[in-house]
Amino acid sequence: MPKQIQNITLTKAIVSCIKEIRKSKKITLEVFYFDTGIHLARIEQGNQNISVATLAKICDYLQISLSDFFLMVEKKR
């Protein structure tokens, strides 16, 4: 199986945006996990790629569209 492609700059920007939005909404990692089943702490460490489906679920929970999220990411890159 081929190795996953990684883009560290993009991953850091995505992680930074997720963390920023989550904190601005005062949502703890524990509450996020309880509500979604997604272990966000692992994602926020930036050590793994996440699927588009997982990112969509995160954005839905944080009440931001994927398009707005990626606009935010682009500004951080």
KEMARZA-633780 format. One record per atom (N, C-alpha, C, O): residue number from 1; residue in one letter; atom name; x, y, z. Coordinates in Angstrom, 3 decimals. Layout:
! KEMARZA-633780
ATOM:n:res:atom:east:north:up
ATOM:NUM:a:CA:X:Y:Z
...
//
This chain:
! KEMARZA-633780
ATOM:n:res:atom:east:north:up
ATOM:1:m:N:0.849:-1.174:0.000
ATOM:1:m:CA:0.000:0.000:0.000
ATOM:1:m:C:0.894:1.236:0.000
ATOM:1:m:O:1.829:1.320:0.797
ATOM:2:p:N:0.619:2.199:-0.884
ATOM:2:p:CA:1.470:3.391:-0.952
ATOM:2:p:C:1.345:4.247:0.300
ATOM:2:p:O:0.312:4.271:0.968
ATOM:3:k:N:2.421:4.938:0.587
ATOM:3:k:CA:2.447:5.827:1.745
ATOM:3:k:C:1.552:7.041:1.477
ATOM:3:k:O:1.482:7.532:0.350
ATOM:4:q:N:0.868:7.522:2.525
ATOM:4:q:CA:0.014:8.698:2.385
ATOM:4:q:C:0.857:9.928:2.068
ATOM:4:q:O:1.971:10.087:2.566
ATOM:5:i:N:0.299:10.783:1.235
ATOM:5:i:CA:0.949:12.046:0.919
ATOM:5:i:C:0.699:13.003:2.075
ATOM:5:i:O:-0.427:13.113:2.561
ATOM:6:q:N:1.734:13.689:2.513
ATOM:6:q:CA:1.584:14.639:3.605
ATOM:6:q:C:2.039:16.019:3.159
ATOM:6:q:O:3.013:16.160:2.420
ATOM:7:n:N:1.328:17.021:3.615
ATOM:7:n:CA:1.691:18.403:3.388
ATOM:7:n:C:1.667:19.060:4.762
ATOM:7:n:O:0.606:19.435:5.261
ATOM:8:i:N:2.829:19.195:5.363
ATOM:8:i:CA:2.927:19.669:6.740
ATOM:8:i:C:2.372:21.081:6.891
ATOM:8:i:O:1.712:21.380:7.886
ATOM:9:t:N:2.628:21.946:5.927
ATOM:9:t:CA:2.126:23.321:5.998
ATOM:9:t:C:0.602:23.344:5.989
ATOM:9:t:O:-0.015:24.058:6.779
ATOM:10:l:N:0.002:22.571:5.107
ATOM:10:l:CA:-1.454:22.510:5.026
ATOM:10:l:C:-2.043:21.891:6.288
ATOM:10:l:O:-3.032:22.390:6.824
ATOM:11:t:N:-1.441:20.812:6.760
ATOM:11:t:CA:-1.917:20.157:7.979
ATOM:11:t:C:-1.891:21.117:9.161
ATOM:11:t:O:-2.846:21.181:9.934
ATOM:12:k:N:-0.796:21.864:9.301
ATOM:12:k:CA:-0.700:22.824:10.409
ATOM:12:k:C:-1.761:23.909:10.304
ATOM:12:k:O:-2.331:24.316:11.317
ATOM:13:a:N:-2.033:24.380:9.095
ATOM:13:a:CA:-3.058:25.412:8.905
ATOM:13:a:C:-4.442:24.870:9.250
ATOM:13:a:O:-5.238:25.562:9.885
ATOM:14:i:N:-4.734:23.639:8.835
ATOM:14:i:CA:-6.025:23.022:9.142
ATOM:14:i:C:-6.182:22.841:10.647
ATOM:14:i:O:-7.215:23.191:11.218
ATOM:15:v:N:-5.167:22.301:11.277
ATOM:15:v:CA:-5.190:22.082:12.723
ATOM:15:v:C:-5.365:23.407:13.464
ATOM:15:v:O:-6.152:23.503:14.406
ATOM:16:s:N:-4.637:24.408:13.039
ATOM:16:s:CA:-4.719:25.724:13.671
ATOM:16:s:C:-6.138:26.294:13.578
ATOM:16:s:O:-6.652:26.851:14.548
ATOM:17:c:N:-6.754:26.154:12.430
ATOM:17:c:CA:-8.122:26.665:12.233
ATOM:17:c:C:-9.129:25.899:13.090
ATOM:17:c:O:-10.001:26.501:13.715
ATOM:18:i:N:-9.007:24.581:13.117
ATOM:18:i:CA:-9.917:23.779:13.945
ATOM:18:i:C:-9.808:24.212:15.395
ATOM:18:i:O:-10.815:24.453:16.061
ATOM:19:k:N:-8.577:24.307:15.878
ATOM:19:k:CA:-8.348:24.666:17.271
ATOM:19:k:C:-8.876:26.076:17.564
ATOM:19:k:O:-9.509:26.303:18.595
ATOM:20:e:N:-8.617:27.003:16.671
ATOM:20:e:CA:-9.053:28.386:16.854
ATOM:20:e:C:-10.581:28.488:16.929
ATOM:20:e:O:-11.124:29.167:17.801
ATOM:21:i:N:-11.256:27.815:16.015
ATOM:21:i:CA:-12.718:27.851:16.009
ATOM:21:i:C:-13.274:27.187:17.271
ATOM:21:i:O:-14.173:27.720:17.920
ATOM:22:r:N:-12.726:26.017:17.607
ATOM:22:r:CA:-13.195:25.288:18.791
ATOM:22:r:C:-13.045:26.135:20.046
ATOM:22:r:O:-13.966:26.223:20.858
ATOM:23:k:N:-11.884:26.754:20.200
ATOM:23:k:CA:-11.645:27.571:21.399
ATOM:23:k:C:-12.518:28.819:21.410
ATOM:23:k:O:-12.981:29.237:22.472
ATOM:24:s:N:-12.749:29.420:20.247
ATOM:24:s:CA:-13.593:30.619:20.198
ATOM:24:s:C:-15.029:30.303:20.609
ATOM:24:s:O:-15.753:31.174:21.091
ATOM:25:k:N:-15.431:29.048:20.412
ATOM:25:k:CA:-16.772:28.616:20.797
ATOM:25:k:C:-16.781:28.002:22.198
ATOM:25:k:O:-17.811:27.524:22.675
ATOM:26:k:N:-15.604:28.025:22.851
ATOM:26:k:CA:-15.442:27.511:24.213
ATOM:26:k:C:-15.885:26.042:24.347
ATOM:26:k:O:-16.562:25.660:25.301
ATOM:27:i:N:-15.480:25.249:23.367
ATOM:27:i:CA:-15.792:23.826:23.365
ATOM:27:i:C:-14.535:23.072:23.798
ATOM:27:i:O:-13.482:23.205:23.174
ATOM:28:t:N:-14.646:22.294:24.850
ATOM:28:t:CA:-13.497:21.516:25.307
ATOM:28:t:C:-13.321:20.283:24.428
ATOM:28:t:O:-14.245:19.860:23.734
ATOM:29:l:N:-12.130:19.719:24.470
ATOM:29:l:CA:-11.858:18.490:23.729
ATOM:29:l:C:-12.770:17.358:24.212
ATOM:29:l:O:-13.230:16.540:23.415
ATOM:30:e:N:-13.024:17.319:25.519
ATOM:30:e:CA:-13.868:16.272:26.089
ATOM:30:e:C:-15.311:16.386:25.592
ATOM:30:e:O:-15.929:15.388:25.219
ATOM:31:v:N:-15.834:17.600:25.593
ATOM:31:v:CA:-17.205:17.818:25.113
ATOM:31:v:C:-17.292:17.480:23.627
ATOM:31:v:O:-18.249:16.846:23.184
ATOM:32:f:N:-16.291:17.905:22.862
ATOM:32:f:CA:-16.277:17.610:21.432
ATOM:32:f:C:-16.314:16.104:21.204
ATOM:32:f:O:-17.083:15.624:20.371
ATOM:33:y:N:-15.496:15.357:21.929
ATOM:33:y:CA:-15.449:13.906:21.785
ATOM:33:y:C:-16.779:13.280:22.188
ATOM:33:y:O:-17.289:12.401:21.495
ATOM:34:f:N:-17.340:13.730:23.306
ATOM:34:f:CA:-18.610:13.196:23.788
ATOM:34:f:C:-19.715:13.405:22.752
ATOM:34:f:O:-20.531:12.513:22.518
ATOM:35:d:N:-19.737:14.583:22.136
ATOM:35:d:CA:-20.789:14.922:21.182
ATOM:35:d:C:-20.613:14.285:19.800
ATOM:35:d:O:-21.601:13.992:19.127
ATOM:36:t:N:-19.369:14.068:19.373
ATOM:36:t:CA:-19.111:13.622:17.996
ATOM:36:t:C:-18.469:12.244:17.879
ATOM:36:t:O:-18.584:11.596:16.839
ATOM:37:g:N:-17.798:11.792:18.926
ATOM:37:g:CA:-17.051:10.539:18.833
ATOM:37:g:C:-15.712:10.701:18.135
ATOM:37:g:O:-15.009:9.718:17.901
ATOM:38:i:N:-15.354:11.943:17.799
ATOM:38:i:CA:-14.077:12.228:17.137
ATOM:38:i:C:-13.058:12.636:18.200
ATOM:38:i:O:-13.301:13.550:18.988
ATOM:39:h:N:-11.928:11.956:18.209
ATOM:39:h:CA:-10.865:12.253:19.163
ATOM:39:h:C:-10.056:13.431:18.612
ATOM:39:h:O:-9.012:13.243:17.986
ATOM:40:l:N:-10.549:14.630:18.853
ATOM:40:l:CA:-9.972:15.835:18.275
ATOM:40:l:C:-8.564:16.123:18.796
ATOM:40:l:O:-7.765:16.747:18.098
ATOM:41:a:N:-8.256:15.682:19.996
ATOM:41:a:CA:-6.916:15.917:20.541
ATOM:41:a:C:-5.859:15.317:19.638
ATOM:41:a:O:-4.807:15.921:19.430
ATOM:42:r:N:-6.118:14.151:19.104
ATOM:42:r:CA:-5.161:13.498:18.195
ATOM:42:r:C:-5.005:14.310:16.911
ATOM:42:r:O:-3.901:14.451:16.383
ATOM:43:i:N:-6.106:14.833:16.424
ATOM:43:i:CA:-6.064:15.635:15.199
ATOM:43:i:C:-5.334:16.941:15.463
ATOM:43:i:O:-4.513:17.368:14.652
ATOM:44:e:N:-5.626:17.582:16.594
ATOM:44:e:CA:-5.004:18.866:16.909
ATOM:44:e:C:-3.503:18.756:17.159
ATOM:44:e:O:-2.800:19.766:17.124
ATOM:45:q:N:-3.010:17.566:17.408
ATOM:45:q:CA:-1.562:17.378:17.527
ATOM:45:q:C:-0.899:17.476:16.161
ATOM:45:q:O:0.307:17.705:16.068
ATOM:46:g:N:-1.682:17.304:15.102
ATOM:46:g:CA:-1.177:17.455:13.744
ATOM:46:g:C:-0.337:16.315:13.235
ATOM:46:g:O:0.398:16.475:12.260
ATOM:47:n:N:-0.427:15.169:13.870
ATOM:47:n:CA:0.405:14.032:13.493
ATOM:47:n:C:-0.245:13.088:12.499
ATOM:47:n:O:0.370:12.106:12.081
ATOM:48:q:N:-1.479:13.373:12.117
ATOM:48:q:CA:-2.152:12.459:11.204
ATOM:48:q:C:-3.007:13.221:10.212
ATOM:48:q:O:-3.526:14.295:10.517
ATOM:49:n:N:-3.147:12.662:9.032
ATOM:49:n:CA:-4.072:13.208:8.042
ATOM:49:n:C:-5.485:12.835:8.459
ATOM:49:n:O:-5.707:11.777:9.048
ATOM:50:i:N:-6.440:13.708:8.150
ATOM:50:i:CA:-7.831:13.369:8.425
ATOM:50:i:C:-8.576:13.311:7.100
ATOM:50:i:O:-8.204:13.964:6.125
ATOM:51:s:N:-9.621:12.524:7.089
ATOM:51:s:CA:-10.406:12.387:5.851
ATOM:51:s:C:-11.293:13.615:5.669
ATOM:51:s:O:-11.550:14.368:6.608
ATOM:52:v:N:-11.741:13.787:4.456
ATOM:52:v:CA:-12.660:14.881:4.144
ATOM:52:v:C:-13.968:14.672:4.909
ATOM:52:v:O:-14.577:15.635:5.375
ATOM:53:a:N:-14.396:13.420:5.036
ATOM:53:a:CA:-15.629:13.127:5.772
ATOM:53:a:C:-15.502:13.534:7.235
ATOM:53:a:O:-16.441:14.090:7.804
ATOM:54:t:N:-14.361:13.266:7.845
ATOM:54:t:CA:-14.135:13.667:9.236
ATOM:54:t:C:-14.096:15.182:9.347
ATOM:54:t:O:-14.681:15.752:10.268
ATOM:55:l:N:-13.415:15.835:8.420
ATOM:55:l:CA:-13.356:17.294:8.436
ATOM:55:l:C:-14.751:17.892:8.269
ATOM:55:l:O:-15.078:18.888:8.915
ATOM:56:a:N:-15.564:17.300:7.418
ATOM:56:a:CA:-16.934:17.784:7.217
ATOM:56:a:C:-17.741:17.661:8.504
ATOM:56:a:O:-18.512:18.559:8.843
ATOM:57:k:N:-17.568:16.562:9.214
ATOM:57:k:CA:-18.278:16.360:10.485
ATOM:57:k:C:-17.811:17.375:11.522
ATOM:57:k:O:-18.619:17.905:12.285
ATOM:58:i:N:-16.507:17.647:11.550
ATOM:58:i:CA:-15.960:18.655:12.472
ATOM:58:i:C:-16.551:20.020:12.145
ATOM:58:i:O:-16.997:20.738:13.040
ATOM:59:c:N:-16.554:20.373:10.877
ATOM:59:c:CA:-17.094:21.676:10.464
ATOM:59:c:C:-18.584:21.786:10.776
ATOM:59:c:O:-19.048:22.832:11.230
ATOM:60:d:N:-19.332:20.713:10.536
ATOM:60:d:CA:-20.759:20.729:10.864
ATOM:60:d:C:-20.960:21.008:12.350
ATOM:60:d:O:-21.792:21.831:12.732
ATOM:61:y:N:-20.195:20.318:13.172
ATOM:61:y:CA:-20.322:20.502:14.620
ATOM:61:y:C:-19.949:21.928:15.022
ATOM:61:y:O:-20.602:22.529:15.875
ATOM:62:l:N:-18.907:22.461:14.408
ATOM:62:l:CA:-18.450:23.817:14.738
ATOM:62:l:C:-19.266:24.897:14.016
ATOM:62:l:O:-19.014:26.091:14.178
ATOM:63:q:N:-20.230:24.465:13.229
ATOM:63:q:CA:-21.149:25.361:12.515
ATOM:63:q:C:-20.417:26.310:11.561
ATOM:63:q:O:-20.636:27.522:11.562
ATOM:64:i:N:-19.547:25.718:10.757
ATOM:64:i:CA:-18.855:26.464:9.706
ATOM:64:i:C:-18.892:25.612:8.442
ATOM:64:i:O:-18.691:24.399:8.497
ATOM:65:s:N:-19.146:26.239:7.324
ATOM:65:s:CA:-19.168:25.485:6.068
ATOM:65:s:C:-17.743:25.092:5.680
ATOM:65:s:O:-16.774:25.737:6.082
ATOM:66:l:N:-17.637:24.038:4.903
ATOM:66:l:CA:-16.310:23.632:4.421
ATOM:66:l:C:-15.666:24.743:3.604
ATOM:66:l:O:-14.461:24.970:3.709
ATOM:67:s:N:-16.454:25.435:2.793
ATOM:67:s:CA:-15.880:26.497:1.964
ATOM:67:s:C:-15.342:27.640:2.834
ATOM:67:s:O:-14.254:28.154:2.572
ATOM:68:d:N:-16.086:28.037:3.856
ATOM:68:d:CA:-15.591:29.085:4.766
ATOM:68:d:C:-14.373:28.606:5.547
ATOM:68:d:O:-13.440:29.370:5.799
ATOM:69:f:N:-14.397:27.323:5.928
ATOM:69:f:CA:-13.260:26.762:6.645
ATOM:69:f:C:-12.003:26.830:5.787
ATOM:69:f:O:-10.945:27.242:6.263
ATOM:70:f:N:-12.118:26.421:4.511
ATOM:70:f:CA:-10.938:26.435:3.647
ATOM:70:f:C:-10.480:27.841:3.298
ATOM:70:f:O:-9.294:28.053:3.044
ATOM:71:l:N:-11.385:28.802:3.280
ATOM:71:l:CA:-10.969:30.195:3.113
ATOM:71:l:C:-10.109:30.622:4.293
ATOM:71:l:O:-9.105:31.316:4.128
ATOM:72:m:N:-10.510:30.202:5.475
ATOM:72:m:CA:-9.753:30.492:6.698
ATOM:72:m:C:-8.373:29.819:6.643
ATOM:72:m:O:-7.363:30.420:7.009
ATOM:73:v:N:-8.353:28.572:6.183
ATOM:73:v:CA:-7.093:27.824:6.070
ATOM:73:v:C:-6.164:28.524:5.094
ATOM:73:v:O:-4.975:28.674:5.373
ATOM:74:e:N:-6.688:28.952:3.958
ATOM:74:e:CA:-5.861:29.613:2.937
ATOM:74:e:C:-5.190:30.869:3.489
ATOM:74:e:O:-4.050:31.167:3.132
ATOM:75:k:N:-5.876:31.599:4.344
ATOM:75:k:CA:-5.300:32.801:4.936
ATOM:75:k:C:-4.137:32.484:5.858
ATOM:75:k:O:-3.255:33.320:6.053
ATOM:76:k:N:-4.124:31.290:6.425
ATOM:76:k:CA:-3.066:30.888:7.362
ATOM:76:k:C:-1.850:30.316:6.650
ATOM:76:k:O:-0.766:30.249:7.229
ATOM:77:r:N:-2.023:29.899:5.383
ATOM:77:r:CA:-0.912:29.259:4.673
ATOM:77:r:C:0.085:30.245:4.182
ATOM:77:r:O:1.079:29.863:3.565
//
